């Protein structure tokens, strides 16, 4: 299961001696890959034990809150948007319940670096309970490892199903949570465009377990290439790494992979160094949202580092090869798919008005206008056409700033007495959400990156390349408020520079 496979070594502790503490520190057998991994997480699934109604800390979640109690904010998702609002929400006003299949936030801009060991997996994830400590400490705040299956907006309820493990030893079961305010921050999923074989044979790059799978596959193929009797053709196929999608993720992963080949493979697997190659396939120009000069620079740097750039459209994906629309067959040993994102299954299932592209439609205050007390932020939402605003790109900076805005808005609503269900109908909400693009960044390997500070594709603005851009790229991410692993990342970067 995604949640359990994505567990990494992160330290967090519970500072409560309440009944909740008693339950949160117990974990059933076989929930984790190893004890060394499990003991570093502060929020765990606790449904293996059935407490009595009198002492079960979860028993009140299915009923509406009383006027004398704190209103309950339920957040669906633990990505950039969901974690930002949980960080900024005032827990003296609200109880916070997070429902998500993973109990941590993934620092996606650095995910490509973990695939080849530049960074360790534990460096790019932060537990939800570390981002919002009330989840560990407050009796009315929880993290629940589950998927949202149905929304009952008439009764202010969320119907959920627990996650399970890959071994199928756990059976999912259903539960219900009542909410006063609901924030849908369920993100998006990788787009396959309906191409046959993508889900079965390609690896996406959106979660920690994706990066782990890429690293395992890459190292396994390197070792298999030494097997006696392997033909030259099969060895070249095993060591051919194909990346589909020329956006920032695909370009950054290709750059990291080329660095790995030039520095590590040539040193440790010298006898196969002439067999391993990287091919990046893109239907149009790579980094299409960047300035022309930056695109040319990226193309030059990738080509210089050995990445083969191919313009084409994938028509079919088979076990050991992909077929392009012109009939070209491209054999591969590792296939990474990064062609953008689209609406998730949850987003598609919700019967709300949709924005262009199929996202959940929101107004200028990130509310879903057709229902009360329901908001949507991040990649799962977009402005309704009636607002006259364009749909914002699925970027971390958009999601984070929406989460920050909505956190402040809900704090204002709560302080004004509108925190409970149906209490904010007539409240003045203040200024709507306004997004200003701060620029785009991408690394192309070899301590080189691109920084495009234009506010739109048509606007003029500063653009930078080279080592200075790489330093700005890394520094910008290290200043984010979530990651408590920053010193560990800084140490990794210093070692990288020192060894280069």
N, C-alpha and C positions, 0 to 999 in steps of 0.2 A: 504494500500500500504506500501511496505517495507520502503520507505524513510520517510513517515509521521509517521508510527508507531515507527520508530527508533529514532524519535526526543527525545532528553533528555535535562535536565536543564543545559545548558552551557552558560556562559556569554561571549559575544563578541560584539563589537560595530563597526560602520562604521564611519570613520573619513574623510568623503568627503562631500562637498556641491555641487558637480557636478550634472549634469542631471542624471547620473547613480544613485547617492544617492537618488534622488527623486523617482526613480522606485523601487530600492531594498528595501526600507523601507515600502512598501505597500504590504499587503497580503490579498487575497480574503477570504471570510468567509468559515468556515468549513475546512480550510486547516490543522488545528492543533487539537490535542486532547483537549487542553485548552489554554487560553490566557497566563497563567503562564509559559507554555512550549514555546509558540511561540515567546515571546518577548526576548528570550535569544539567538536567532539566527540571524546572520548578513546577511546571504544570503538566499533569499526566491524566490520562483517562482513568476514571474512578468507578466506572459502572460495574466492575466485577463483583462488587459487594452491594447487597441490597439493604440499606439501613432502614430502620423504622421511620415512619412519617414524622415522629417527634424530633429525631435528631439528624435527619437527612438535610444537609445544607442546601440541596438542590430542590427540595420539595416545593418551595415557594415560587419557582420560576414559571410554573404553568398557570398561575393565577395573576390577575391584574394587581398592580401595586395599590396600596391604600394611600389616601391623602396624607397620612402621617409618615409614610415611608418615602425614601428617595425614589424619584422616577427611574425607570430602567431603560438604558440605551443598549440596544442590540446591534452589533456590528457583524455583518456577513463578509468575512474575508480578512486576511492578514498580510496584504500587500502594502505598497507605498501609501495608498490613500487610507486604507483601514487603520494602519499603524500610526499614521500621522494624526488622525482624529482621536485615536485612543490616547496618544501621548498628550494632546492638548486639551482634552476634555477635563473639566473640573469635577473630580470625583467626590468633592464635598457636596456637589449638587446631584450627580447621577451615580447610580450603579452601572457598571459596564459589563456586558456579557459578549464575548467574542465567539462566534461560531465559524470554524474554518477547518479544512482537512489537514492543515499544518499548524504547528504551534510556534512558528517563528517567521520572521520577515527575511526574505532573501534580498541581499544587496545586488540586484541584477546587473548593474554596470560593470561589476568586477567578476561576474560569473565565468566569463571566458578564461580569465586568468587561472581559475582553479582547475580547468580541464587538463592542463599540462603541468601543474604543480608550482606555478609561479606564486600562487597563494594557496593556502590550505582551506578546505571547506568551512572549517569552524570560523574563519576570519570574515566570512561574508554573510553570516546569519546572526540574528539577534532574537532571543526568545520574546514572545509577546509579553510575558510577565515581567520581563526586564524593561521593556518599553513603557508599560503601564503597570507599576508595582501593585496597584490596587487589586489586580487580578489574583495576586498571590496572598494579599493581606486582608482585604475587606470582605466581610461575610456575605455581601450581596453581589460581588463581582467574580466572574468566572471565565475561564477558557474552556470551550467544549469542542472536542475533536469530532466534527460532524459536517455533513452537507445539508444545506437547506433544500427541501424537496417541494414544499408548498407554502405560499403566503396567503394568510387569511386576513386581509386588510380591514374587513368589516369588524372583526373581533380583535384586531391588533395581536395576532398570533403568528408565530413561525413554526412550521412543522418540519422537523429535522430527522435525519437518519445518521447513525454513528458510522464512523469509518471502520474498516476491517483490515486484517493483515493479509499478506500475500498467500500465506499457507492455508487460508480459509478455515482456520481454527476458531475464528471469531465470527459470530453471526451478527449482522447489523440489526439494530432495533430502533424504534421510533420514539421520539419524545416531542413535547410542545413547549415553547417559550412564549410568554406574553411580553409585549413591549409597550413602552410609552413613546419612544422614538426609535425608528428603525433606519439604519444606514446600510445600504447595499453597496458594498465595495468588493464585489466578487471577481473583479478583473476580467480578463479575456483569455482566450485559448489560441494556440497556434493555428494558423490558417493552412489547410491542405489543398484548398480549391477543388476538393472532390477528386483529386488525382489518385488513381488506384495504387495501392501498395505503400503509400507514405507512412501511414500509422503503423503498419506492420514491420517495415524495414528501416525507416529513418529514425534518428534520435533528434529530439527537439532540444533547445537550450533555453529553458525558462526556469528550471528548478535545480536545486542542489543535486537531486538524484539523477537528473539529466547529465550534469557535469561529471558525476561519479561514473555513470555508464559510459560516457565518452572516454574517460581516462582508462577504465578497465578494458574497453574494446581496443583502444590504441595500443596499450601495453601488451595485450594478448596477441594482437596481430604482429607486433614486433618480435615476440618470442616464437610464434608459429612460423615466422619466415625463416627460422633456423632449422626447421625440421628437415632431415635428410630426404632426398628424393623429390622435393618440391620443385615443380617446373618453374622456369623463368617467368612464364606468363602468369602463373598462379601467385608467385611471389610479388610481382608488380601489382596484381589486383589487390592482394592483402594489404599492401602498403600504399594504396592509392586512397587518399582522404578527399572526399568530395563534399563541398559546402554549397548548398543551394540557397540563394538569397543574398543580394549585395547591399543590404542595409547595414546600419552600424553593427549589429550583432554578428552578421556573417563576415563582415570585413575585420572586425576585431578578433574574432575567433581564428580567421585565416592568418592574421598577423601573429597571434600568439603561437599558433601551430607551426608557422614557418620559423619563428625564433627557436622553438623546441627542437625542430629538425636540425637547424644550423648549429645549435650549441650542444644539445644533449645527445641526439641521435648520432651525430657525426663523431662524438666522443665515446659513447658507450656501445653503439651498434655500428661501428665503422664498416663492417662487412656488408651492411645493407643500405648504407647511406645513399647509394646511387639508385636505389629502387623506390624510396619513399618520396611521394610528391603530393602536392595540394592543388586542387582545382576548385575555383570559385565560379559558380554558374549564376548568371543574372540575366533576366529578360531584357533589361534596358541598361542604363548607366548605373554603376555602383554609386552609392551615397547620393541618390538623386536629389535629396533635399539640400545638399551642400552647394556652396559656391563652385563655379566651374573650375577655378584655379585649384581649389582644394581637391576636387575630384581627380583632376589630372595628377596632382601630387600623390594622392593615394594610389592611383593606378601605377604610377612609376615606382613607388616604394614597394608595393606588393609584388610587382613583376621582378624587381631587383632582388627581392628575397626569395624568389623561386616559386611564387604562386602563379599558376596558370589561370588566366581570366578567359572565360568562355561566355559568349552571349547566346542565349537560347532559352527555350521554354521546355520544362520537363513534361512529358506526356504520360509516362508510365514508370513506376518503380518496381523492380523485381528484386529477388533475393540477393543477387550479386552484381546487378547492373541497373542503370537507369537508361531510359530511351527518350531522346529529345524529339521535338516536333518535326525536325527535318529527317528523322530516322536514325540519327547518330546514336550508337550504343556506347555508354560510358561505364566500364566496369569499376567497382569500388570495393574496398574493404571496410571503410567507415563512411557513413553518410549522415551528415548533419543538416537538418532542415530549419531554416530561419527566414521564412518568407513573410513575416508580419503576423498580425493577430486579427481575430474576428470575435464576434459575440460568443460567449460561453453557452453551455447547455442550459444553465439557470436563466441567463438573460433571454435566450430564445423562448423559454417556457413561460415567462411572465407575460401576462395579458395587459401590459401597460402600453400606452402610445409610444412608438419608437421614433428615434431620430434617424436621419439618413445613415445608412450603413447597418441598421438593425440594433443599435444600442438603445438602452433605456432612455426615454426622453425626459429631460428635466427643464425647469424654468431657470430664470436668472439667479435664483437663490438655491439652486441644486435640489429643489423639491420635485417630487413627482406630482404634478398638478391634479391628477384624477383621484388621489387618495390623501387622507390626512396622516401627518406625522411620519411620512416615508420619504427618505432622501436617497440619492444615488451619487457616488463620486468615483473617480478613477476611470479605467479603461472600459468599464461596463456601461458608461453613460455618455450622452451627448445632448447638446441643446436641441430642443424641438424647433422645427422650422418656423413656428409662429413667433419665436423670440427674435428672429432676424440675425442670430449669431451663428457663425460657422461651427461645425463639429471640430473639437480640438483633437490634436494628434494623441495617439496612445503612448505618451511619454511619462517617465517617472516624475519629471518636474511639474507636469500638469496635475498628476494624481496627488502629489505631495501638497501642492498649493491649494487644491480643492479640499483636501483633508484639513489643512490648517484653517482655511476660511470657514468650513462647516463647524469645526470645533469651536471657534470663537462665536459663531452664530448660535449654536445650541447652548453655549454657556450664557449668552445674553438672554436667550429665551428662558432658560432655567432660572436665572436671577430675577426675571420679570414675572415669575409665577406660572410660566407656560410649559414647564417640563413634563407634567403628566399628560396622558392621552387626551386629545381634543381640547386642550387648554390654550393653544396658540393660534386659534383661527383668526382672531382680529388683531393680533400683535403687529406692531410696526417692526419690520425686520432690518431696516437700514439699507446701506448700499449693497447692490447685487455683486456677485462674483465677477471679477474682471481678470482676464489672463493676459499677461505680457510675456512674450517669449524671451528668454534670457540668452538664447544661443544654443548651438549644437556642438558636441564634441565626439571624437572617435579616435581610437589609437590604431596604428597600422603596423605595430611591431617595431623592434629595434630602438626602443625609447623615442619613438616619433609618433606624433599625433596631429590631429586637425582641430582647430577651434574656430567656429563660425559664429560670430557675435551679431549677425543680422537678426532683426526681429521678425522677418518674414523672408520668403524666398525671393520676393521682388524687391525688397529693400536693400539699401546699401549699408555696409558696416565693416567693422574690422575683422580680418581673418588672419590666422596665424598657423604656422606649421613648424615641425621640427621638435627638438628636445624641449624647448621652452613650452610649447603646446602640450607636450606629454606631461611636463611638471604641473602645468595648470590643470590638466585633465585629472591627474591623480589627486592634487591638492583640493580641488573642488569637491570630490567625493569624500575625502577624509574629514571635511568640515561638517558633514551631515550630522544631525542631532541624534540619530538612532544608534549608530554603531559604536559600541563600547570596545570593539576590538581594534580601534584605530592604531594604538601603539604597536600591536602585533603586525598590522599591515605596513606601518612605517618601517619596522624592522625588516620585513620581507623586501620592501623596495630598496632599502639601503644595501642589503645583501646583493640584490640584482645589479645595482649600479656598480658595486664593488667588484663583482665577478665579471662584469662586461669588459 
